[in-house]
Amino acid sequence: MLLGGEAGIGKTTLVRTFCESAEPTRVLWGACDALLSEKTVGHHVLSILRKLGVRTRGQAAAEAAKQGIGR
């Protein structure tokens, strides 16, 4: 999921509430502030995938299909 919007509208509160309600599901959270980070959002997504043990595009596609993502 990608969530965007103006500063102060409650994005972080929304995501925190969602994550708390998702227990006991494991939630991996990444963020990127274009003004403060030298790394792009894509870098953070790849980092999360590596933490999940996904090393190739094929593995990522297979995991997404297994989870029903991308339908």
N, C-alpha and C positions, 0 to 999 in steps of 0.2 A: 504494500500500500504506500502511496506517496500522498502526504498531506501538506498542503500549502495554504497560505493566507497571510493577511496583514498582521503585523506585530500586535500582540495584546488581545486577539480575538478568542483565545482559549484553546489553541492547538495542543499545547503541552498537557493541559488539564484533560482534554478529550482523550489523548493517547494514554495518559496515566490511568484514567478511569477504565478505559478499555482493557489495558494490560492487567489491572487488578481483578477485573471480572473474568479474565481468561484463565485464571488459576484452576487447576494445576498445570495448564499448558505452558510450555517453555516459550518465552518471548525474547527475541533478540532485537535490540533497539539500536539504531544508528541515526546520527544527525550530522548535518554539515551546515556551517554558517559561512556563506560565500565571502563575508568580510574578514573572517578570522582564520579560516582553514585553507591550507595549501592543497588539500586533497579534495577531489570531486566526490559527489554522491556515489558515483559508480565505484570508486575505490572502496567506500564503506560497504556497499552491497557485496562486492567481491570478498571483503574481509568477513562478513557475516556468513557467506556461503562456505568459505574455508573452515570456519568454526563448526559448521554443520558437517564437514567432511566432504563437501562437494568440490571436486578438482577440475571437472571438465564441463563444457556446455551440455554434452549428452547427459551427464549425471544431473545437472541442474534441470534440464527438460524432463527427465524421467521422474525426478522428485516432485516437480511441479505438477506433472500429470497424476502422480500417485496421490497428491494432496488436493487434486481438483482445481488447481490454479491454472488460469489461462483459458478456461472454457468459454 
